[in-house]
Amino acid sequence: MTSFLFDLSFYVAVPFWAMMIFAPRWSLTERVIASPAIVLPGVAIWIALAAPIFPELWSAVSSPSLDGLRELLADDRAITLLWAQVLAWDLFVGRWVYLESRRLDMHPLLMGPLLVALILLSPLVLPVFLLLRARARERAPA
């Protein structure tokens, strides 16, 4: 079951990423991505995985230590809930990047590859987007 939920946490995010990357100007994309609720399937998976191990999870996050986290992550359910959390958070950030890029009329041929890179390495790509966003804001009419 854990392996299924690990895979599912990826598959529930893919359609939203695909819409933002491949159909950014489609009216359905704009309506769907406008809702922050797109992250809820990943959050639901996180909750399903967290519930049975909540005492251990709470202990690891309320009093964090490297050893405590290592012990928690020895459980496949904890690894899977962490994966679901990362995917949901990346989707939330990707949604914001998409909405900002649309607001600033940034070209989809720039944003498509940037969103793909954001999926893979969001901590490196987010600062790149912030620089591009600052530049686009300078160019935008007042």
LINTAQUI-V721728 format. One record per backbone hydrogen bond with DSSP energy under -0.5 kcal/mol. CO is the residue of the C=O (numbers start at 1). NH is the residue of the N-H. E is the energy in kcal/mol with one decimal. If there is no record, write none. Layout:
((CO	NH	E) (CO	NH	E))
//
This chain:
((1	5	-2.3) (2	6	-2.4) (3	7	-2.2) (4	8	-2.9) (5	9	-2.2) (6	10	-0.8) (7	10	-0.9) (7	11	-2.2) (8	12	-2.4) (10	13	-1.1) (10	14	-1.7) (11	15	-0.7) (13	16	-0.7) (13	17	-1.9) (14	18	-3.0) (15	19	-2.1) (16	20	-2.2) (17	21	-2.5) (18	22	-3.0) (18	23	-0.6) (19	23	-1.6) (23	26	-1.3) (26	30	-2.2) (27	31	-2.1) (28	32	-2.8) (29	33	-2.9) (30	34	-1.0) (32	35	-1.4) (34	36	-0.5) (35	38	-1.4) (36	39	-1.6) (37	40	-1.9) (39	43	-1.9) (40	44	-2.8) (41	45	-1.8) (42	46	-2.1) (43	47	-2.6) (44	48	-2.4) (45	49	-1.9) (46	50	-2.7) (47	51	-2.5) (48	52	-0.6) (49	53	-0.5) (50	53	-0.8) (51	54	-1.1) (53	57	-2.6) (54	58	-3.5) (55	59	-2.1) (56	60	-2.0) (57	61	-2.2) (58	62	-2.7) (59	63	-1.2) (65	69	-2.4) (66	70	-2.5) (67	71	-2.4) (68	72	-2.3) (69	73	-2.8) (71	74	-1.1) (72	75	-1.9) (74	76	-0.5) (75	78	-0.7) (75	79	-1.8) (76	80	-2.4) (77	81	-2.4) (78	82	-2.2) (79	83	-2.2) (80	84	-2.6) (81	85	-2.2) (82	86	-2.5) (83	87	-2.6) (84	88	-2.4) (85	89	-2.7) (86	90	-2.9) (87	91	-2.1) (88	92	-2.1) (89	93	-2.6) (90	94	-3.1) (91	95	-2.6) (92	96	-1.9) (93	97	-2.6) (94	98	-2.8) (95	99	-2.8) (96	100	-2.7) (97	101	-2.7) (98	102	-2.3) (99	103	-2.4) (100	104	-2.2) (101	106	-3.1) (102	105	-1.1) (107	110	-1.3) (107	111	-2.3) (108	112	-3.0) (110	114	-1.4) (111	115	-3.0) (112	116	-2.1) (113	117	-2.6) (114	118	-2.2) (115	119	-1.9) (116	120	-1.5) (117	121	-3.2) (118	122	-0.6) (121	124	-1.5) (121	125	-2.0) (122	126	-2.6) (124	128	-0.7) (125	129	-2.5) (126	130	-2.5) (127	131	-1.9) (128	132	-2.4) (129	133	-3.3) (130	134	-2.1) (131	135	-2.1) (132	136	-2.5) (133	137	-2.4) (134	138	-1.6) (135	139	-1.5) (136	140	-1.3))
//
